[in-house]
Amino acid sequence: MRETGQVDEALAVRIYRRLQTMDFNANVFREEPLILLCKPSVRWMNAKQVFWRDVGAVFDLHFGYASMTYEKEELHGFFTEKLGIT
């Protein structure tokens, strides 16, 4: 999806839900932009750039907030426990 520019948020949710139940090397999410954020705009980020909750407009250009896209998808554990996002 990232390479083609074709964004499918529902597919990303399914992938993250599946990964939530698996053991995998989460370090790849720290190095590669594998986190799809759709709000406030569509962009791909790595885990070093993502927080669960919005920490303020001052950081919006450099960081993303997973809760804006995934809070209703029950993926809090995936982002905070599996990926170590705070």
Backbone as a printed PyTorch tensor [residue, N CA C, xyz], in Angstrom:
tensor([[[  0.8190,  -1.1970,   0.0000],
         [  0.0000,   0.0000,   0.0000],
         [  0.8600,   1.2580,   0.0000]],

        [[  1.8990,   1.2230,   0.8080],
         [  2.7320,   2.4170,   0.9340],
         [  3.3790,   2.7680,  -0.4030]],

        [[  3.8630,   1.7750,  -1.0960],
         [  4.5660,   2.0240,  -2.3470],
         [  3.6460,   2.4490,  -3.4780]],

        [[  2.4210,   1.9330,  -3.5010],
         [  1.5000,   2.2590,  -4.5850],
         [  0.7200,   3.5350,  -4.3310]],

        [[  0.6320,   3.9550,  -3.0730],
         [ -0.1520,   5.1250,  -2.7420],
         [ -1.6340,   4.8190,  -2.5860]],

        [[ -2.0200,   3.5710,  -2.8090],
         [ -3.4070,   3.1480,  -2.6320],
         [ -3.6150,   2.8060,  -1.1640]],

        [[ -4.3540,   3.6360,  -0.4530],
         [ -4.5360,   3.4680,   0.9840],
         [ -5.8400,   2.7440,   1.2550]],

        [[ -5.7460,   1.6740,   2.0470],
         [ -6.9220,   0.9090,   2.4570],
         [ -6.8580,   0.7780,   3.9780]],

        [[ -7.5250,   1.6970,   4.6630],
         [ -7.4810,   1.7140,   6.1250],
         [ -8.0210,   0.4190,   6.7210]],

        [[ -9.0760,  -0.1350,   6.1290],
         [ -9.6560,  -1.3840,   6.6340],
         [ -8.6540,  -2.5320,   6.5430]],

        [[ -7.8840,  -2.5770,   5.4830],
         [ -6.8590,  -3.6150,   5.3430],
         [ -5.7700,  -3.4180,   6.3930]],

        [[ -5.3520,  -2.1930,   6.6200],
         [ -4.3480,  -1.9210,   7.6570],
         [ -4.8570,  -2.3750,   9.0200]],

        [[ -6.1170,  -2.1120,   9.3200],
         [ -6.7090,  -2.5430,  10.5910],
         [ -6.6500,  -4.0640,  10.7030]],

        [[ -7.0050,  -4.7710,   9.6330],
         [ -6.9580,  -6.2440,   9.6700],
         [ -5.5340,  -6.7540,   9.8890]],

        [[ -4.5750,  -6.1340,   9.2330],
         [ -3.1710,  -6.5420,   9.3890],
         [ -2.7090,  -6.2990,  10.8200]],

        [[ -2.9810,  -5.1160,  11.3650],
         [ -2.5560,  -4.7970,  12.7270],
         [ -3.2560,  -5.6890,  13.7450]],

        [[ -4.5200,  -6.0090,  13.5220],
         [ -5.2220,  -6.9230,  14.4310],
         [ -4.5780,  -8.3020,  14.4210]],

        [[ -4.2130,  -8.7730,  13.2430],
         [ -3.5620, -10.0850,  13.1370],
         [ -2.1970, -10.0520,  13.8270]],

        [[ -1.4310,  -9.0190,  13.5950],
         [ -0.1220,  -8.8970,  14.2290],
         [ -0.2400,  -8.7930,  15.7460]],

        [[ -1.3340,  -8.2340,  16.2170],
         [ -1.5650,  -8.1020,  17.6530],
         [ -1.5720,  -9.4570,  18.3580]],

        [[ -1.9190, -10.5120,  17.6320],
         [ -2.0060, -11.8580,  18.2100],
         [ -0.7660, -12.7050,  17.9370]],

        [[  0.2070, -12.1450,  17.2560],
         [  1.3880, -12.9110,  16.8430],
         [  2.6570, -12.4000,  17.5290]],

        [[  3.6660, -13.2570,  17.5130],
         [  5.0040, -12.8320,  17.9140],
         [  5.7430, -12.4200,  16.6480]],

        [[  6.3620, -11.2660,  16.6810],
         [  7.1270, -10.7760,  15.5420],
         [  8.1570,  -9.7810,  16.0470]],

        [[  9.1020,  -9.4580,  15.2140],
         [ 10.1440,  -8.5010,  15.5660],
         [  9.5960,  -7.0850,  15.3650]],

        [[  9.2110,  -6.4340,  16.4420],
         [  8.6070,  -5.1050,  16.3710],
         [  9.6140,  -4.0320,  15.9610]],

        [[ 10.8980,  -4.3490,  15.9850],
         [ 11.9090,  -3.3570,  15.6020],
         [ 11.7490,  -2.8870,  14.1650]],

        [[ 11.1890,  -3.7160,  13.3110],
         [ 10.9830,  -3.3160,  11.9230],
         [ 10.0490,  -2.1080,  11.8520]],

        [[  9.1020,  -1.9920,  12.7950],
         [  8.2010,  -0.8420,  12.8380],
         [  8.9150,   0.4190,  13.3040]],

        [[ 10.0550,   0.2660,  13.9660],
         [ 10.8220,   1.4310,  14.4090],
         [ 11.6690,   1.9990,  13.2710]],

        [[ 12.0630,   1.1250,  12.3590],
         [ 12.9490,   1.5410,  11.2760],
         [ 12.2080,   1.9020,   9.9900]],

        [[ 11.1420,   1.1970,   9.6920],
         [ 10.4080,   1.4050,   8.4440],
         [  9.0780,   2.1170,   8.7070]],

        [[  8.6360,   2.9450,   7.8070],
         [  7.3350,   3.6090,   7.9700],
         [  6.1900,   2.6480,   7.6390]],

        [[  5.8210,   1.8190,   8.6090],
         [  4.7970,   0.7880,   8.4250],
         [  3.4960,   1.0880,   9.1480]],

        [[  3.4110,   2.2480,   9.7660],
         [  2.1930,   2.6220,  10.4830],
         [  1.4180,   3.6130,   9.6220]],

        [[  0.2390,   3.1840,   9.1970],
         [ -0.6240,   4.0390,   8.4020],
         [ -1.4710,   4.8970,   9.3270]],

        [[ -1.3370,   6.1980,   9.1920],
         [ -2.1770,   7.1360,   9.9260],
         [ -3.0470,   7.8630,   8.9040]],

        [[ -4.3440,   7.9080,   9.1700],
         [ -5.2750,   8.5230,   8.2090],
         [ -5.8200,   9.8590,   8.6700]],

        [[ -5.6130,  10.1900,   9.9320],
         [ -6.1340,  11.4480,  10.4630],
         [ -5.0190,  12.1940,  11.1640]],

        [[ -4.8510,  13.4410,  11.0120],
         [ -5.6760,  14.3460,  10.2270],
         [ -5.4310,  14.2530,   8.7280]],

        [[ -4.3130,  13.6500,   8.3060],
         [ -4.0480,  13.4280,   6.8840],
         [ -3.3870,  12.0640,   6.7370]],

        [[ -3.4540,  11.5100,   5.5440],
         [ -2.8840,  10.1900,   5.2850],
         [ -1.3670,  10.3020,   5.1990]],

        [[ -0.6960,   9.4670,   5.9970],
         [  0.7680,   9.3970,   5.9380],
         [  1.2440,   8.1040,   6.5890]],

        [[  2.4220,   7.6890,   6.2060],
         [  3.0640,   6.4980,   6.7670],
         [  4.1940,   6.9620,   7.6710]],

        [[  4.2780,   6.3700,   8.8640],
         [  5.3080,   6.7690,   9.8120],
         [  5.9090,   5.5320,  10.4750]],

        [[  7.0790,   5.7040,  11.0650],
         [  7.6560,   4.6130,  11.8450],
         [  7.2940,   4.8100,  13.3130]],

        [[  7.5230,   3.7870,  14.1040],
         [  7.1040,   3.8060,  15.5120],
         [  7.8190,   4.8790,  16.3360]],

        [[  8.9680,   5.3390,  15.8810],
         [  9.6750,   6.4110,  16.5960],
         [  8.9440,   7.7400,  16.4760]],

        [[  8.0990,   7.8710,  15.4730],
         [  7.4080,   9.1320,  15.2040],
         [  5.9610,   9.1400,  15.6940]],

        [[  5.5030,   8.0290,  16.2620],
         [  4.0830,   7.8980,  16.5920],
         [  3.8700,   7.8160,  18.0980]],

        [[  2.8730,   8.5210,  18.5680],
         [  2.3900,   8.4390,  19.9460],
         [  0.9670,   7.9180,  19.8900]],

        [[  0.4890,   7.3650,  21.0020],
         [ -0.8960,   6.9180,  21.0090],
         [ -1.8360,   8.1220,  21.0180]],

        [[ -1.6250,   9.0420,  21.9400],
         [ -2.5010,  10.2210,  22.0610],
         [ -1.8010,  11.4680,  21.5340]],

        [[ -2.5890,  12.3950,  21.0640],
         [ -2.0990,  13.6740,  20.5550],
         [ -1.4210,  14.4460,  21.6850]],

        [[ -0.1990,  14.9210,  21.4250],
         [  0.5330,  15.6630,  22.4500],
         [  0.6310,  17.1500,  22.1390]],

        [[ -0.1190,  17.6010,  21.1720],
         [ -0.1720,  19.0360,  20.9260],
         [  0.1900,  19.4430,  19.5160]],

        [[ -0.3550,  20.5430,  19.0880],
         [ -0.1770,  21.0260,  17.7190],
         [  1.2770,  21.3300,  17.3690]],

        [[  2.0740,  21.6500,  18.3460],
         [  3.4810,  21.9710,  18.1070],
         [  4.2280,  20.7940,  17.4560]],

        [[  3.7960,  19.5740,  17.7320],
         [  4.4870,  18.3950,  17.2220],
         [  3.8260,  17.7940,  15.9850]],

        [[  2.7040,  18.3290,  15.5250],
         [  1.9410,  17.7140,  14.4520],
         [  2.7110,  17.5010,  13.1560]],

        [[  3.6700,  18.3330,  12.8530],
         [  4.4170,  18.1780,  11.6100],
         [  5.4060,  17.0220,  11.6670]],

        [[  5.8760,  16.6880,  12.8520],
         [  6.9390,  15.6940,  12.9960],
         [  6.4770,  14.3610,  13.5600]],

        [[  5.3140,  14.3470,  14.1940],
         [  4.8280,  13.1380,  14.8490],
         [  3.3870,  12.8510,  14.4540]],

        [[  2.9790,  11.5930,  14.6670],
         [  1.6130,  11.1880,  14.3850],
         [  0.9780,  10.5850,  15.6240]],

        [[ -0.3300,  10.4690,  15.5910],
         [ -1.0840,  10.0150,  16.7570],
         [ -2.0060,   8.8760,  16.3540]],

        [[ -1.6800,   7.6810,  16.7850],
         [ -2.4030,   6.4800,  16.3760],
         [ -3.8490,   6.4800,  16.8490]],

        [[ -4.1280,   7.0660,  17.9980],
         [ -5.4980,   7.0260,  18.5230],
         [ -6.4790,   7.7290,  17.5900]],

        [[ -6.0280,   8.7160,  16.8490],
         [ -6.9240,   9.4360,  15.9480],
         [ -7.4850,   8.5050,  14.8690]],

        [[ -6.6990,   7.5330,  14.4470],
         [ -7.1210,   6.5960,  13.4080],
         [ -7.6460,   5.2910,  13.9920]],

        [[ -7.0470,   4.7810,  15.0810],
         [ -7.3050,   3.4100,  15.5120],
         [ -7.9890,   3.2390,  16.8600]],

        [[ -8.3610,   4.2930,  17.5320],
         [ -8.9490,   4.1730,  18.8660],
         [-10.1960,   3.2960,  18.8670]],

        [[-11.0490,   3.4230,  17.8780],
         [-12.2890,   2.6480,  17.8240],
         [-12.0820,   1.2380,  17.2880]],

        [[-10.8810,   0.9120,  16.8990],
         [-10.5780,  -0.4010,  16.3160],
         [-10.0100,  -1.3890,  17.3270]],

        [[ -9.9640,  -1.0150,  18.5840],
         [ -9.4340,  -1.8730,  19.6470],
         [ -7.9880,  -2.2980,  19.3790]],

        [[ -7.1960,  -1.3470,  18.9400],
         [ -5.7880,  -1.6290,  18.6520],
         [ -4.8320,  -0.9450,  19.6210]],

        [[ -5.3460,  -0.4430,  20.7250],
         [ -4.5000,   0.2090,  21.7160],
         [ -3.3540,  -0.7160,  22.1410]],

        [[ -3.6540,  -1.9680,  22.4330],
         [ -2.6360,  -2.9290,  22.8570],
         [ -1.5810,  -3.1790,  21.8000]],

        [[ -1.9740,  -3.2190,  20.5420],
         [ -1.0030,  -3.4250,  19.4640],
         [  0.0230,  -2.3020,  19.4560]],

        [[ -0.4600,  -1.0810,  19.5200],
         [  0.4590,   0.0550,  19.4410],
         [  1.2560,   0.2510,  20.7270]],

        [[  0.6190,   0.1000,  21.8930],
         [  1.3330,   0.3800,  23.1370],
         [  2.1330,  -0.8020,  23.6470]],

        [[  1.6030,  -1.9970,  23.5420],
         [  2.3080,  -3.1680,  24.0750],
         [  3.2380,  -3.8050,  23.0530]],

        [[  2.7370,  -4.0720,  21.8590],
         [  3.5560,  -4.7290,  20.8370],
         [  4.6370,  -3.8050,  20.2630]],

        [[  4.2400,  -2.5630,  19.9560],
         [  5.1890,  -1.6430,  19.3270],
         [  5.8820,  -0.7090,  20.3210]],

        [[  5.4100,  -0.6670,  21.5670],
         [  6.0440,   0.1610,  22.5780],
         [  5.7940,   1.6430,  22.4240]],

        [[  4.7190,   2.0060,  21.7610],
         [  4.3600,   3.4090,  21.5750],
         [  3.6980,   3.9230,  22.8400]],

        [[  4.0800,   5.1120,  23.2660],
         [  3.4980,   5.6640,  24.4930],
         [  2.3480,   6.5870,  24.2030]]])
